[in-house]
């Protein structure tokens, strides 16, 4: 998926919908033709040059504006969504047909083909390979017996295999004899049996295994050919004898494969120039002839499809790129042998342990009860919608207030033009949501589309990053407001941060610590905005009503709750939403508790400003207390049913890590909002268009400090030795970087007057983008990459990104529509719906708990 390091090219999926204003009459193309540029003989040389330059600049600006206008006119979000629907249908049909007629067995993909990502990371075709640790290998192979049967090449593979189980094992120099390995702690037995040729002796061994199940291996890895070529000089008679002997052992091999696993290792190439004189007859041409005999002879019994010997051919491809490094021309270098051993471990263990990042050789899990219930809900909504549509129910409801933005706290303008909702609108929205969830399920729970693992290189992160910022600059426009952190600017901020995080995730850049630490600051900045926005709302408006709280909580959690049910994942899996939801509740509780202080009240007495600072101090002490009381923290959040919201894989540790990492970001945002709003009220800031925020001297000093802060942080992040040490300091210094960015972005008047509509467009759907990426852009629950276009990484990322962004935008529209219906402004109706929602949630928790009990009893 990362081939040629072009995988990460990001494209402009949908331009902002706002139409470009008409150009002034003086700059039309016709008048440019009459403009006095470059040819007037009475002009001086200076004026002549000035006119030329001025005319060229006007032409460039016109081309730029017309280009944006053309993009916006013909590439609207509505047209983009129609194209994405068509693309999904065509791609689903293509992959379904390809799997049906071309073979969709991911085990075959794993064993037969692949490619290198970089120099050492092996990527099987179409699926993901898990890197097994010794504890996992022991768990998988416990009480099992594995047998490697063959020549010295198989012996090499045997040593690489047992090193996965016990890294201390190494070749001890024994040759031409059997070697036994046993791990008594897990009752794992792995044996190497020396059979250099396919002959009667090997046949007798296979028959004895078949007759005595007590000594029969559970897994057999077998292969031999080079000795037959060497001893008989590569003669055609030897090849025919090899065919006859192989035919003789094919039946016992297939019988062993009926209730076990048998893998035949095809002969990998040799480095002919490096072979010794007594091995010169072992040529790649000879090896290919022997491989053809194997492929045509084994599995000849078509009637018994279950008794199949699987062929390990991926080693041949891996060896082609590394055989030149062989010490003797015959035996593979260690890195290639390790690849083959890991391929075999995945083939044997993936279906047993079912690792998330090991999609090869995994069968589809049966849908859970909750998944079936959600399918019924969506199907029922579609039926109701069709009935209402057929009956002509189009009477609109009364208009609803626009829902608030979940991060800024401001009233959010809909992504599309608002229109009155009719009685069938919620069912139509749920029907659309159901269709979208089908796509989610196909992408990340069904074996329809392919998946590949991530592979980080600097170019896969930084090249699309540069491309993204170029696009953002292309869509620079004048802002309607020039206030600090105005709405357009905060949308822009969320937009570019979200795009950086998306590139970070798909490129696997978390392995590069400097990038990881900078992205940690971006996550803290999101939480900073949450504190800033909601504090500003409560301070200015003093609206602590249940209606707004429910609106915010609904918009934050609707998509995640649906995904938890459809994709069978815990709430904490989508960690950012629980984090923002928790901190919103904390902010609300802080501001709503007695005494409720708002700006209008504080204007009457300065003591109320002291009161709000006291509340913030109390919140700070609350945070610090829990930060240094991990045991108490985990005990509180481990109590059922709270634990269902915050546990991941049966542990509260992930929630503790996420909470502690950015624990001060919220209070930084609240404190900044308080200071800013007080300064604004006291007219301590200059927010007029084109004017610096402070006096020239103070502005220059603050800008210099901010730039130095940025540079110092980058140098520090580059010197980080490990993530654990850097994460310990992160909560204390991330706020300085956020403040530095705000000052750099807002102190210059010209900077505050501009914003990127490209970034702002993405900022309006940043929450949906962050959540949707888990399953329809990334794959295997973010561990890998979704492959819609196999064999072409660049085209794949363009198509998958296009569909992903369109889906995220549509989910944002659906969420806004449903929020207007689900959260009534009438207090009594709202309480009744909250009661129903509470009963429904409790029912889901009880069903989930009973299902877990049944599964536990089954084990």
C-alpha positions in Angstrom: 0.0 0.0 0.0 2.9 2.3 0.6 4.7 1.4 -2.6 6.9 4.0 -4.2 6.2 6.2 -1.2 3.3 7.8 -3.1 0.6 6.4 -1.0 -0.1 9.5 1.0 -0.9 12.1 -1.6 -3.9 14.0 -0.3 -6.4 15.6 -2.7 -8.9 18.3 -2.5 -12.0 16.3 -2.2 -14.6 19.0 -2.1 -14.2 22.7 -2.3 -16.0 25.0 0.0 -19.6 25.5 -1.0 -19.7 29.3 -0.6 -19.8 30.8 -4.1 -17.2 33.2 -5.1 -18.4 36.8 -5.3 -18.6 38.3 -8.7 -15.6 40.1 -9.9 -15.8 43.9 -10.2 -16.7 45.3 -13.6 -13.3 46.9 -14.0 -11.6 43.5 -14.0 -13.5 41.7 -16.7 -11.7 39.9 -19.4 -13.1 42.2 -22.1 -11.7 45.3 -20.4 -8.3 43.7 -19.9 -8.1 43.6 -23.7 -8.6 47.4 -23.8 -6.3 48.1 -20.9 -3.3 50.4 -21.6 -0.6 47.8 -21.0 2.8 47.7 -22.6 2.1 49.5 -25.9 1.5 53.2 -25.3 4.3 55.1 -27.0 3.9 58.2 -24.9 4.6 56.3 -21.6 8.0 56.6 -19.9 10.0 53.4 -19.4 9.1 53.4 -15.7 5.4 53.8 -16.2 5.6 51.3 -19.1 7.1 48.7 -16.7 4.6 49.6 -13.9 1.6 49.1 -16.3 3.0 45.7 -17.5 3.5 44.5 -13.9 0.1 45.8 -12.8 -1.7 44.2 -15.7 0.1 40.9 -15.2 -0.8 40.9 -11.5 -4.5 41.6 -12.3 -4.5 38.8 -14.9 -3.0 36.4 -12.4 -5.6 37.3 -9.8 -8.4 36.9 -12.3 -7.1 33.4 -13.3 -6.9 32.5 -9.6 -10.4 33.7 -8.8 -11.9 32.1 -11.9 -10.2 28.9 -11.1 -11.8 28.7 -7.7 -15.2 29.7 -9.1 -15.1 27.0 -11.7 -14.1 24.4 -9.0 -16.9 25.5 -6.7 -19.5 25.6 -9.6 -18.9 22.2 -11.0 -17.7 20.3 -8.0 -20.3 20.9 -5.3 -20.7 18.6 -2.3 -24.0 17.3 -3.7 -22.3 16.1 -6.9 -19.4 14.8 -5.0 -21.7 12.6 -2.9 -23.4 11.2 -6.0 -20.0 10.3 -7.4 -19.0 8.7 -4.1 -22.2 6.5 -4.1 -21.5 5.4 -7.6 -17.9 4.6 -6.7 -18.9 2.6 -3.7 -21.4 0.5 -5.7 -18.9 -0.2 -8.5 -16.1 -1.0 -6.1 -18.2 -3.3 -4.0 -19.3 -5.2 -7.1 -15.7 -5.4 -8.4 -14.3 -6.8 -5.2 -17.2 -9.2 -4.7 -16.9 -10.6 -8.2 -13.1 -10.7 -7.9 -13.3 -12.8 -4.7 -16.0 -15.1 -6.1 -14.2 -15.9 -9.4 -10.6 -15.1 -8.6 -10.4 -16.6 -5.2 -10.8 -14.7 -2.0 -9.0 -16.9 0.4 -6.7 -14.5 2.4 -4.6 -17.5 3.5 -3.7 -18.1 -0.1 -2.9 -14.4 -0.5 -0.7 -14.6 2.6 1.2 -17.7 1.5 1.5 -17.0 -2.2 2.5 -13.4 -2.8 3.5 -10.0 -1.4 6.1 -7.3 -1.5 8.5 -5.4 0.7 7.7 -2.1 2.2 11.1 -0.6 2.6 13.8 -3.1 3.1 12.5 -5.4 5.8 8.7 -5.1 6.3 6.8 -7.7 4.3 3.4 -6.9 3.0 1.2 -9.9 1.9 -1.1 -9.2 -1.0 -4.5 -7.8 0.1 -4.3 -8.5 3.9 -2.4 -7.7 7.0 0.3 -9.8 8.7 0.5 -9.7 12.5 4.0 -9.6 14.1 3.8 -12.3 16.8 5.5 -12.0 20.2 6.7 -15.1 22.0 3.8 -15.0 24.5 1.3 -15.0 21.7 3.1 -17.8 19.8 3.1 -19.9 23.0 -0.6 -19.3 23.6 -1.4 -20.3 20.0 0.8 -23.4 19.9 0.1 -24.6 23.4 -0.5 -28.4 23.5 0.4 -28.6 19.8 3.2 -30.4 17.9 4.8 -28.8 14.8 7.0 -30.7 12.5 9.5 -29.3 9.9 10.4 -32.0 7.4 13.1 -31.5 4.7 16.6 -30.4 3.9 18.9 -27.7 5.2 16.7 -24.9 3.8 13.8 -26.2 5.9 16.2 -26.5 8.9 16.9 -22.7 8.5 13.2 -22.0 8.5 12.8 -24.2 11.6 15.3 -22.1 13.6 13.6 -18.9 12.5 10.3 -20.3 13.6 11.4 -21.4 17.1 13.1 -18.0 17.6 9.6 -16.5 17.6 8.8 -18.8 20.5 12.1 -18.4 22.3 14.4 -15.7 21.0 17.4 -17.3 22.8 17.4 -20.3 20.4 20.0 -20.3 17.6 21.5 -22.8 15.1 23.8 -25.1 17.0 25.7 -26.5 14.0 24.1 -29.9 13.8 23.5 -31.1 10.3 21.9 -34.1 8.6 20.1 -35.1 11.7 16.8 -34.6 13.6 16.5 -31.6 16.0 13.9 -31.4 18.7 12.6 -28.3 20.5 10.3 -28.2 23.5 8.9 -25.4 25.6 7.6 -27.1 28.7 6.0 -24.0 30.1 3.4 -24.0 27.2 3.7 -27.7 26.2 4.9 -26.6 22.7 6.8 -29.1 20.6 8.6 -28.1 17.4 10.7 -30.8 15.6 13.0 -30.7 12.6 13.2 -34.1 10.8 16.0 -34.5 8.3 14.7 -35.8 4.9 16.8 -34.4 2.1 14.9 -36.2 -0.6 11.3 -37.2 -1.4 11.6 -41.0 -1.1 10.2 -44.1 0.5 11.6 -43.3 3.9 9.6 -40.0 3.9 6.5 -41.9 2.7 6.8 -44.4 5.6 7.1 -41.5 8.1 3.9 -39.9 6.8 2.0 -43.2 6.8 3.1 -43.8 10.4 1.7 -40.4 11.4 -1.5 -41.2 9.7 -1.9 -44.6 11.5 -1.0 -43.3 15.0 -2.8 -40.0 15.9 -0.9 -39.8 19.2 2.4 -39.0 17.4 0.9 -37.1 14.4 1.9 -33.4 14.3 -0.8 -30.7 14.2 1.1 -28.7 11.7 3.6 -30.0 9.1 5.9 -27.8 7.1 7.6 -29.8 4.4 9.8 -29.3 1.3 12.8 -30.8 -0.5 14.4 -30.7 -4.0 17.9 -29.4 -4.0 19.5 -32.7 -3.0 17.7 -34.5 -5.8 19.1 -32.0 -8.3 22.6 -32.1 -6.7 22.9 -35.9 -6.4 21.7 -36.6 -10.0 23.3 -33.6 -11.7 20.0 -32.0 -12.7 19.0 -34.8 -15.0 15.6 -35.2 -16.5 15.4 -38.8 -15.1 15.8 -37.3 -11.6 12.9 -34.9 -12.2 10.7 -37.8 -13.4 11.7 -39.9 -10.3 10.9 -36.8 -8.1 7.4 -36.7 -9.8 6.8 -40.4 -9.1 7.9 -40.1 -5.5 5.8 -37.0 -4.9 2.8 -38.8 -6.3 3.4 -41.7 -3.9 3.4 -39.3 -0.9 0.5 -37.1 -2.1 -2.2 -39.4 -0.7 -0.8 -39.6 2.9 -0.1 -35.8 2.8 -3.7 -35.0 1.8 -5.0 -37.4 4.5 -2.9 -35.7 7.1 -4.3 -32.3 5.9 -7.9 -33.5 6.5 -7.6 -32.9 10.3 -4.4 -31.0 10.4 -2.4 -28.3 8.5 0.2 -29.2 5.9 2.3 -26.6 4.1 4.6 -27.4 1.2 7.5 -24.9 0.9 8.1 -24.2 -2.7 11.8 -23.9 -3.7 13.1 -20.4 -3.5 15.7 -19.1 -6.0 19.5 -19.4 -5.6 22.2 -16.9 -6.3 23.9 -18.9 -9.1 27.1 -16.8 -9.1 27.6 -17.5 -5.4 27.2 -21.3 -5.5 30.2 -23.6 -4.9 31.3 -25.9 -7.6 29.5 -29.0 -6.2 26.2 -27.0 -6.3 26.5 -25.4 -9.7 23.9 -27.8 -11.1 21.2 -26.3 -8.7 20.0 -23.6 -11.1 16.9 -21.4 -10.9 15.6 -23.1 -14.0 15.9 -26.5 -12.4 14.1 -25.3 -9.2 11.2 -23.9 -11.3 10.8 -27.3 -13.0 10.6 -29.0 -9.6 8.1 -26.4 -8.3 5.9 -27.0 -11.3 5.9 -30.7 -10.6 4.8 -30.0 -7.0 2.0 -27.7 -8.0 0.7 -30.2 -10.7 1.0 -33.3 -8.4 -0.3 -32.4 -5.0 -4.0 -31.7 -4.4 -4.9 -33.7 -7.5 -7.9 -35.2 -5.7 -10.5 -32.5 -6.5 -13.3 -34.4 -4.8 -11.9 -33.7 -1.3 -11.5 -29.9 -1.2 -10.9 -30.0 2.6 -7.8 -32.2 2.3 -5.6 -29.5 0.7 -1.9 -29.1 1.1 -1.1 -25.4 1.1 1.8 -24.0 -0.8 4.2 -21.5 0.7 5.3 -19.5 -2.3 5.7 -16.0 -0.8 9.2 -17.0 0.3 10.2 -17.2 -3.4 9.2 -13.6 -3.9 10.9 -12.4 -0.8 14.0 -14.3 -1.7 14.3 -12.8 -5.2 15.2 -9.4 -3.6 17.6 -10.8 -1.0 19.2 -14.0 -2.3 22.2 -12.0 -3.6 23.1 -11.4 0.1 23.3 -15.1 0.7 26.6 -16.3 2.1 26.8 -19.5 0.0 24.3 -18.7 -2.8 21.9 -21.5 -1.6 20.7 -20.5 1.9 18.6 -17.4 2.5 19.8 -14.4 4.6 18.3 -14.3 8.1 15.8 -11.4 7.3 14.2 -13.4 4.6 13.9 -16.5 6.7 12.3 -14.5 9.4 9.7 -13.2 6.9 8.8 -16.8 6.0 8.6 -17.9 9.6 6.3 -15.0 10.4 4.1 -15.9 7.4 3.8 -19.4 8.7 3.0 -18.2 12.2 0.2 -16.0 10.8 -1.2 -18.9 8.7 -1.4 -21.1 11.8 -2.3 -18.7 14.6 -4.5 -15.9 13.1 -7.6 -18.0 13.1 -6.9 -19.0 16.7 -6.0 -15.7 18.3 -7.7 -13.4 15.8 -5.4 -10.4 16.2 -6.8 -7.1 15.0 -3.9 -6.3 12.8 -3.7 -9.8 11.3 -6.5 -10.0 8.7 -4.9 -12.8 6.8 -6.4 -16.3 7.4 -9.3 -15.0 9.5 -12.9 -16.0 9.0 -15.8 -13.7 9.5 -17.1 -13.6 13.1 -20.9 -14.1 13.4 -22.8 -10.9 13.9 -23.6 -10.2 17.6 -27.1 -9.8 19.0 -26.7 -6.0 19.2 -25.5 -5.9 15.6 -28.6 -7.8 14.5 -30.8 -5.4 16.5 -29.2 -2.4 14.8 -29.8 -4.0 11.4 -33.5 -4.3 12.4 -33.7 -0.7 13.5 -32.3 0.6 10.3 -34.4 -1.7 8.2 -37.5 -0.7 10.1 -36.7 3.0 9.6 -36.3 2.4 5.8 -39.7 0.6 5.7 -41.5 3.4 7.6 -39.9 6.0 5.4 -41.0 4.2 2.2 -44.6 3.9 3.6 -44.7 7.6 4.6 -43.3 8.6 1.2 -45.9 6.5 -0.6 -48.7 8.0 1.5 -47.4 11.6 0.7 -46.6 12.7 4.3 -44.6 15.9 3.6 -46.1 18.2 6.2 -43.2 20.1 7.8 -42.6 20.4 11.6 -42.1 23.8 13.1 -38.7 25.2 12.8 -36.0 24.2 15.3 -33.1 26.2 16.6 -29.8 25.5 15.0 -27.7 23.1 17.1 -24.6 24.3 18.8 -21.1 23.5 17.7 -19.8 20.8 20.0 -16.3 22.3 20.3 -16.6 26.0 20.1 -19.9 26.3 21.9 -21.3 28.7 19.3 -24.4 28.3 17.3 -23.4 26.2 14.3 -24.6 27.0 10.8 -25.8 23.9 9.0 -23.6 22.4 6.3 -26.4 22.7 3.9 -29.2 25.2 3.5 -31.7 24.8 6.3 -35.2 23.7 5.4 -38.2 22.7 7.5 -38.2 19.0 8.4 -41.3 16.9 7.6 -42.6 13.8 9.5 -40.6 11.4 7.3 -37.3 13.3 7.6 -36.0 11.4 10.7 -36.8 8.0 9.1 -35.1 9.2 5.9 -32.1 10.3 7.9 -32.0 6.9 9.7 -32.3 5.1 6.4 -29.3 7.0 5.0 -27.4 6.2 8.2 -28.2 2.6 7.8 -26.8 2.6 4.2 -23.7 4.3 5.4 -23.3 1.7 8.2 -23.5 -1.0 5.6 -20.5 0.6 4.0 -18.7 0.8 7.3 -19.4 -2.9 7.9 -18.2 -3.9 4.5 -15.0 -2.0 4.9 -14.0 -3.2 8.3 -16.0 -6.3 9.3 -16.6 -8.2 6.1 -14.1 -9.8 3.8 -15.0 -7.6 0.8 -12.3 -5.0 0.6 -8.6 -5.6 1.1 -6.5 -4.3 3.9 -2.8 -3.5 4.1 -0.4 -2.5 6.9 1.0 1.0 7.5 4.6 1.8 6.7 6.2 5.1 7.7 8.7 7.1 5.7 9.3 10.8 6.0 8.1 11.4 2.5 4.7 9.7 3.2 4.0 12.2 5.9 5.7 15.5 4.9 4.9 15.5 1.2 1.1 15.4 1.6 1.5 17.8 4.5 3.1 20.4 2.2 0.5 19.7 -0.5 -2.3 20.2 2.1 -1.0 23.6 3.2 -0.6 24.7 -0.4 -4.3 23.9 -1.0 -5.2 25.8 2.2 -3.3 28.9 1.0 -5.0 28.6 -2.4 -8.4 29.1 -0.7 -7.4 32.1 1.5 -10.3 34.6 1.8 -11.2 37.7 3.8 -12.7 37.0 7.1 -16.1 38.4 8.0 -14.8 39.2 11.5 -11.5 40.3 12.8 -11.9 39.3 16.4 -9.4 37.0 18.1 -10.4 33.4 17.5 -13.4 34.3 15.5 -15.7 31.5 14.2 -14.1 31.3 10.8 -10.6 31.1 12.3 -11.5 28.4 14.8 -13.1 26.3 12.0 -9.9 26.8 10.0 -7.8 25.8 13.1 -9.9 22.6 13.6 -9.7 21.9 9.9 -6.0 21.9 9.4 -5.3 20.2 12.6 -7.7 17.4 11.6 -6.1 17.0 8.3 -2.6 16.8 9.9 -3.9 14.1 12.3 -5.4 12.1 9.4 -2.1 12.2 7.5 -0.4 11.2 10.7 -2.6 8.2 11.2 -2.5 6.8 7.7 1.2 7.3 7.3 1.9 5.5 10.6 3.9 8.5 11.8 3.4 7.7 15.4 6.7 5.7 15.2 8.6 9.0 14.6 8.7 10.7 18.1 9.1 14.3 16.9 5.9 14.1 14.8 4.2 12.2 17.6 4.9 14.9 20.1 3.7 17.7 17.8 0.4 15.8 17.1 0.0 15.4 20.8 -0.1 19.2 21.0 -2.8 19.2 18.3 -5.0 16.9 20.3 -4.5 19.2 23.3 -5.5 22.1 21.2 -8.8 20.4 20.4 -9.5 20.1 24.1 -8.3 23.7 24.6 -11.0 24.8 22.1 -13.5 22.8 24.0 -12.7 24.6 27.2 -12.5 28.0 25.5 -15.7 27.6 23.5 -18.0 26.3 26.3 -16.6 28.6 28.9 -17.3 31.5 26.6 -20.8 30.4 26.0 -21.7 29.9 29.7 -19.9 33.2 30.7 -21.6 35.3 28.0 -25.1 33.7 27.8 -25.5 32.0 31.1 -27.7 29.3 29.5 -27.4 26.2 31.7 -30.6 24.7 30.5 -31.0 20.9 29.8 -31.9 21.5 26.2 -28.5 22.8 25.2 -26.6 20.2 27.2 -28.5 17.4 25.5 -27.9 19.0 22.1 -24.2 19.0 22.7 -24.1 15.5 24.1 -26.2 14.2 21.2 -24.0 15.7 18.5 -20.9 14.5 20.2 -22.0 10.9 20.8 -24.6 10.0 18.2 -22.2 8.6 15.6 -20.0 6.9 18.2 -22.9 5.1 19.8 -24.1 3.9 16.5 -20.6 2.6 15.6 -20.3 0.9 19.0 -23.4 -1.1 18.2 -22.8 -1.7 14.5 -19.0 -2.3 14.6 -19.2 -4.1 18.0 -16.6 -1.9 19.7 -16.5 -0.4 23.2 -17.2 3.3 23.7 -13.7 3.9 24.9 -12.3 2.6 21.6 -13.2 6.0 20.1 -11.3 7.7 22.8 -11.6 11.3 21.7 -15.4 11.4 22.1 -15.4 10.0 25.7 -12.7 12.5 26.5 -14.5 15.6 25.1 -17.8 14.4 26.5 -16.3 14.0 30.0 -14.7 17.4 29.9 -17.8 19.1 28.7 -19.7 17.6 31.6 -16.9 18.9 33.9 -17.1 22.4 32.4 -20.9 22.4 32.7 -20.7 21.3 36.3 -18.1 23.9 37.2 -20.0 26.8 35.6 -23.5 25.7 36.6 -22.8 25.0 40.3 -23.7 27.7 42.8 -23.0 30.5 42.4 -23.7 30.7 38.7 -21.5 33.6 37.4 -21.9 35.2 34.0 -20.4 38.3 32.5 -23.4 40.5 33.0 -23.4 39.7 36.8 -19.6 40.2 37.0 -19.8 43.6 35.5 -21.6 44.9 38.5 -19.0 43.8 41.0 -15.3 42.8 40.6 -15.8 40.1 43.3 -17.5 37.9 40.8 -14.3 37.8 38.8 -12.6 36.5 41.9 -15.4 34.0 42.2 -14.9 32.6 38.7 -11.1 32.4 39.4 -12.0 30.5 42.5 -14.0 28.0 40.5 -11.1 27.5 38.1 -8.7 27.0 41.0 -11.1 24.4 42.5 -11.2 22.6 39.1 -7.4 22.7 39.0 -7.1 21.1 42.4 -9.7 18.5 41.4 -7.6 17.6 38.3 -4.3 17.5 40.3 -5.9 15.3 43.0 -7.0 12.6 40.5 -3.8 12.9 38.5 -1.8 11.8 41.6 -4.4 9.2 42.7 -4.4 6.6 40.0 -5.8 3.9 42.2 -8.8 6.0 43.3 -9.3 7.1 39.7 -9.4 3.5 38.4 -11.6 2.3 41.2 -14.2 5.0 40.4 -14.3 4.3 36.7 -14.2 0.5 37.1 -17.7 0.5 38.8 -20.4 -1.0 36.6 -22.1 0.5 34.6 -19.6 3.4 34.4 -16.9 0.9 33.5 -18.8 0.0 30.2 -18.1 3.6 29.1 -14.4 3.7 30.0 -13.0 0.2 29.8 -11.0 -1.0 26.8 -10.1 -4.7 26.6 -11.3 -5.2 30.2 -9.0 -2.4 31.6 -9.4 1.2 32.6 -5.7 1.9 31.8 -6.3 3.4 28.4 -8.8 5.9 29.7 -6.4 6.8 32.5 -3.6 7.4 30.0 -5.8 9.6 27.7 -7.3 11.6 30.6 -3.9 12.3 32.3 -2.1 13.2 29.1 -4.1 16.3 28.4 -5.6 17.0 31.8 -4.7 20.7 31.9 -5.8 21.5 28.3 -9.4 22.2 29.3 -8.5 24.6 32.1 -6.0 26.4 29.9 -8.8 27.0 27.4 -11.2 28.2 30.1 -8.6 30.5 31.7 -7.6 31.9 28.3 -11.3 32.6 27.5 -11.8 34.4 30.8 -8.7 36.6 30.4 -9.6 37.4 26.8 -13.2 38.3 27.5 -12.2 40.5 30.4 -9.6 42.3 28.3 -12.2 42.7 25.5 -14.7 44.1 27.9 -12.1 46.6 29.2 -11.1 47.5 25.7 -7.6 46.3 26.3 -7.3 44.8 22.8 -7.4 46.3 19.3 -9.4 44.0 17.1 -10.2 46.4 14.3 -9.3 45.2 10.8 -5.7 45.6 9.9 -4.6 46.6 13.3 -2.2 44.6 15.6 -3.8 43.1 18.7 -1.5 45.1 21.0 0.8 48.1 20.7 3.6 47.7 18.2 6.2 47.1 20.8 4.3 44.6 22.8 3.1 42.8 19.7 6.7 42.4 18.4 7.9 41.1 21.8 5.1 38.6 22.0 5.6 37.4 18.5 9.3 36.9 19.1 8.6 35.0 22.3 6.0 32.8 20.5 8.4 32.0 17.6 11.2 31.1 20.1 8.7 28.9 22.0 7.8 27.1 18.8 11.4 26.5 17.9 12.4 25.4 21.4 9.6 22.9 21.5 10.5 21.4 18.1 14.1 21.1 19.2 13.0 19.4 22.5 10.6 17.1 20.6 13.4 16.1 18.2 15.7 15.1 21.2 13.1 12.9 22.9 14.4 9.5 23.6 11.1 7.7 24.2 7.4 8.5 24.3 7.0 7.8 28.0 9.5 10.5 29.2 8.1 13.1 26.8 4.5 12.4 27.7 5.3 13.1 31.3 6.2 16.7 30.4 3.6 17.2 27.7 0.7 18.3 30.0 2.8 21.1 31.4 4.2 22.5 28.2 1.5 21.9 25.6 -0.5 25.0 26.7 2.5 27.2 25.9 2.6 26.0 22.3 -1.1 26.5 21.9 -0.9 30.1 23.3 2.1 30.8 21.0 0.1 29.7 18.0 -2.9 31.8 19.0 -0.6 34.9 19.3 1.2 34.3 16.0 -2.1 33.8 14.2 -3.9 36.8 15.8 -1.5 39.6 16.7 -0.9 40.8 13.1 -4.0 42.5 11.8 -3.6 41.2 8.3 -3.3 37.6 9.6 -6.4 38.0 11.6 -8.3 39.4 8.6 -7.7 36.3 6.5 -8.7 32.6 6.8 -8.6 29.5 4.6 -12.1 28.4 3.6 -10.6 25.1 2.5 -9.5 24.3 6.1 -12.6 25.9 7.6 -14.8 23.5 5.5 -13.0 20.5 6.9 -13.2 22.1 10.4 -17.0 22.0 10.3 -16.9 18.2 10.0 -13.7 17.6 12.0 -15.5 15.4 14.6 -17.0 13.2 11.9 -13.7 13.0 10.1 -11.9 11.9 13.2 -14.4 9.1 14.0 -15.1 7.9 10.4 -11.4 7.4 9.7 -11.4 4.4 12.1 -13.2 2.1 9.7 -13.6 3.6 6.2 -10.2 5.2 5.5 -8.0 3.2 7.8 -8.8 -0.5 8.4 -8.6 -3.2 11.0 -9.7 -0.6 13.7 -7.0 1.9 12.6 -4.2 -0.7 12.5 -4.0 -0.8 8.7 -5.1 0.9 5.5 -8.3 0.3 3.5 -7.5 -0.9 -0.1 -10.3 -0.1 -2.6 -7.9 0.0 -5.6 -5.4 -2.9 -5.3 -2.0 -2.4 -7.0 -2.2 1.4 -7.3 -1.5 3.1 -3.9 -1.8 6.6 -5.2 -5.2 6.1 -6.9 -6.4 4.1 -3.9 -5.7 6.9 -1.5 -7.4 9.4 -3.8 -10.6 7.3 -4.2 -10.8 6.2 -0.6 -10.2 9.8 0.7 -12.9 11.1 -1.6 -15.5 8.6 -0.4 -14.4 9.1 3.2 -14.8 12.9 3.2 -18.2 12.6 1.5 -19.4 10.1 4.0 -18.2 12.3 6.9 -20.0 15.3 5.6 -23.3 13.4 5.1 -23.1 12.0 8.6 -22.7 15.6 9.9 -25.9 16.6 8.0 -27.7 13.5 9.3 -26.6 14.2 12.9 -27.8 17.8 12.7 -31.2 16.8 11.3 -31.7 14.1 13.9 -30.6 16.4 16.8 -33.4 18.8 15.8 -35.9 16.0 16.1 -34.5 14.0 19.0 -34.0 16.9 21.4 -37.2 18.9 21.8 -37.1 22.3 23.4 -40.2 21.5 25.5 -38.9 20.5 29.0 -41.5 17.8 29.6 -41.0 16.2 26.2 -37.3 16.3 26.7 -37.5 14.6 30.1 -39.7 11.8 28.7 -37.2 11.2 25.9 -34.3 11.2 28.3 -36.2 8.6 30.4 -36.7 6.4 27.3 -33.1 6.9 26.3 -32.0 5.9 29.8 -34.1 2.7 29.8 -32.8 1.8 26.3 -29.2 2.4 27.3 -29.7 0.3 30.5 -31.2 -2.5 28.4 -28.3 -2.4 26.0 -25.8 -2.6 28.9 -27.7 -5.6 30.4 -27.8 -7.4 27.0 -24.1 -6.7 26.5 -23.3 -8.0 30.0 -25.3 -11.2 29.5 -23.7 -11.8 26.1 -20.2 -11.4 27.7 -21.3 -13.9 30.4 -22.4 -16.4 27.8 -19.1 -16.0 25.9 -17.2 -16.4 29.1 -19.1 -19.5 30.0 -18.4 -20.9 26.5 -14.7 -20.6 27.2 
